[in-house]
Amino acid sequence: MSYINSYCHISNDTVKINGENSTSIDSDSIEEIIRELYLSLELKYSKFHKMDQLSKIAFIGTELIKQANPEISKSGENDIALLFSNSRSSADTDIKFQESYQNGGIPSPSLFVYTLPNILIGEIAIRNKWYGENMFTISSIFDSEYYANYCNILIKKNAEAALCGWINVDDDKIEAFFFFVTKKDLKQLNLPLDSNMLEKIYRQD
Amino acid sequence: MITYIGSENIISPLGDSARENFIKVKNNETGISLFSGIGVDKEDLYLSKIGTLSDNNKFDVLLAKCLDSIIKESSDNIINSKDTIVILSTTKADIQENLTAPIQSSVEKIKVAYKLHHTPLVISNACISGVLAMNTANNFIQSNIYKHAFVIGADVISDFVLFGFQSLYAISNEVCQPFDKERKGISLGEGAAGVLMSSESSVFKKEALEFVEGTSSNDANHISGPSRTGEGLYRTVQKTMELANIKSSEIDFISAHGTGTLFNDEMESIAFDRLNMNNIPLNSLKGYFGHTLGAAGLIETAISMQSIRTNTLVKSLGFEAEGTSGGINILTQNLEKEVSTILKTASGFGGCNASAIIRNI
């Protein structure tokens, strides 16, 4: 058994922590929204500005989860599994990379490195010095059963905790959901992890 | 409980079955050849490309052929069982055909065509996807979530991926030479490979092997540059050996990743040196198949399983002179010896690394 200790939704106009509004965003462009969210974190991380949109949102969500769970920093460096998924893979950057070489252009190496969705896991690992299990999966909808099963498996096997996320972004829309699972109940939300519970909090947005 | 692994299959320019591929590899034949005018500046480049299949819909054709072959080598009807999951490993699927949703239609087609009980799980974690897919299957089986897993990896060559690697100056202008002093980069490849993994040995038509354990670890260092200390690779191999309760002295052979780039191969040699695995015979199979990305882990595992079955290790094609600092035992010729336990490793962009141990029963 493992426990959900915090979760976070990010959409175009709101950030919710554990289901409650924490930030309202008033902007039309995705780029602007991401910039505002980054500024609201009040931290300086120069690598952030080189990331693609998908990694930027993953970074922001991870920082918000860390703020809600200061205990994360006490975890061992091998102990946090990073499980992410989405339905669009890296489509947002794939389109931009394809545009870079079409019509006789030069393919952009800085775009190409972001044409793998698991790069966002790498960005989180680098930022936090987390060496644990990695997994990026692609599914057409948020798969609560997979998440509940696989978090429980890894936590039983060789992780103390799992940071998970579902992130889709395109030109018009951000849809992101993060949650943090631990072996030990940190008594914050008293939410045992199972697929029904996960589905319920995912849909709270 | 044992996780059994078997019914391995490979589809590559070298052939349509694991056996056919292994015979060619044993004869040190390569699937890599020169293609003219295909680069971003219309230059000639070396690829391991399947000429016998049309480029149209190639990804789906590869998946289906591979799945058919595994089904033929296993008990009837387990593909449709509620205890069965299909796990697909790919980096870019059919990116040339469908830029914004390259994998969904393939998943749907397979689900319908094979009357699957569960939607296939798609793992897209750069070049460790194949090993990670087997690790995931093992974890599901050991936790009694599923009894059987059909694990398939596939990727096809596209302008998208070729031009991308060219933009990083990662493509060799010769046939790739993993671990060699003169190595200049990768040769891109395409293909598919798969295995059946199960908690029941009776579902395999030929004798199965044991999938002992597998883990992954991140370098936490750089998104596209390998760690200078081989950190993630070192950690995942250590974790896997610990969980498997296997010492490095028990490992007969390492099927390394060995892409043929300067930094990757150097990183791997450092990690194996830190693991005191300097004397264990090791190869990279990229000289035979090129770098097949999401298929690589499964192609190389399937060949290594053939090595266990035939007690024959194949030489690391393209390697002549030591070109890494770790001091590792790269196979310069085929070697007949008893092969019981093997270590498979993979490393990829995003700083990810994975490892798995398979042994004879």
Chai-1 contact restraints between the chains, C-beta under 6 A:
chainA,res_idxA,chainB,res_idxB,connection_type,confidence,min_distance_angstrom,max_distance_angstrom,comment,restraint_id
A,A91,B,T100,contact,1.0,0.0,6.0,A-B,restraint_1
A,D94,B,L99,contact,1.0,0.0,6.0,A-B,restraint_2
A,Y101,B,F163,contact,1.0,0.0,6.0,A-B,restraint_3
A,P107,B,V40,contact,1.0,0.0,6.0,A-B,restraint_4
A,P107,B,F163,contact,1.0,0.0,6.0,A-B,restraint_5
A,P107,B,S167,contact,1.0,0.0,6.0,A-B,restraint_6
A,P109,B,S167,contact,1.0,0.0,6.0,A-B,restraint_7
A,P109,B,L168,contact,1.0,0.0,6.0,A-B,restraint_8
A,F112,B,G164,contact,1.0,0.0,6.0,A-B,restraint_9
A,F112,B,S167,contact,1.0,0.0,6.0,A-B,restraint_10
A,V113,B,I223,contact,1.0,0.0,6.0,A-B,restraint_11
A,V113,B,S224,contact,1.0,0.0,6.0,A-B,restraint_12
A,L116,B,A126,contact,1.0,0.0,6.0,A-B,restraint_13
A,L116,B,F349,contact,1.0,0.0,6.0,A-B,restraint_14
A,P117,B,S124,contact,1.0,0.0,6.0,A-B,restraint_15
A,N118,B,N125,contact,1.0,0.0,6.0,A-B,restraint_16
A,N118,B,A126,contact,1.0,0.0,6.0,A-B,restraint_17
A,N118,B,G350,contact,1.0,0.0,6.0,A-B,restraint_18
A,I119,B,I223,contact,1.0,0.0,6.0,A-B,restraint_19
A,I119,B,G350,contact,1.0,0.0,6.0,A-B,restraint_20
A,I121,B,G350,contact,1.0,0.0,6.0,A-B,restraint_21
A,G122,B,I223,contact,1.0,0.0,6.0,A-B,restraint_22
A,G122,B,G350,contact,1.0,0.0,6.0,A-B,restraint_23
A,G122,B,G351,contact,1.0,0.0,6.0,A-B,restraint_24
A,A125,B,N218,contact,1.0,0.0,6.0,A-B,restraint_25
A,A125,B,A220,contact,1.0,0.0,6.0,A-B,restraint_26
A,I126,B,A220,contact,1.0,0.0,6.0,A-B,restraint_27
A,K129,B,A220,contact,1.0,0.0,6.0,A-B,restraint_28
A,Y131,B,S217,contact,1.0,0.0,6.0,A-B,restraint_29
A,Y131,B,N218,contact,1.0,0.0,6.0,A-B,restraint_30
A,Y131,B,A220,contact,1.0,0.0,6.0,A-B,restraint_31
A,Y131,B,R235,contact,1.0,0.0,6.0,A-B,restraint_32
A,E133,B,S216,contact,1.0,0.0,6.0,A-B,restraint_33
A,N134,B,S216,contact,1.0,0.0,6.0,A-B,restraint_34
A,N134,B,N218,contact,1.0,0.0,6.0,A-B,restraint_35
A,N134,B,C352,contact,1.0,0.0,6.0,A-B,restraint_36
A,F136,B,S124,contact,1.0,0.0,6.0,A-B,restraint_37
A,F136,B,N125,contact,1.0,0.0,6.0,A-B,restraint_38
A,T137,B,V122,contact,1.0,0.0,6.0,A-B,restraint_39
A,T137,B,I123,contact,1.0,0.0,6.0,A-B,restraint_40
A,I138,B,I103,contact,1.0,0.0,6.0,A-B,restraint_41
A,I138,B,V122,contact,1.0,0.0,6.0,A-B,restraint_42
A,I138,B,S124,contact,1.0,0.0,6.0,A-B,restraint_43
A,S140,B,Q104,contact,1.0,0.0,6.0,A-B,restraint_44
A,N149,B,I145,contact,1.0,0.0,6.0,A-B,restraint_45
A,I153,B,N139,contact,1.0,0.0,6.0,A-B,restraint_46
A,I153,B,S143,contact,1.0,0.0,6.0,A-B,restraint_47
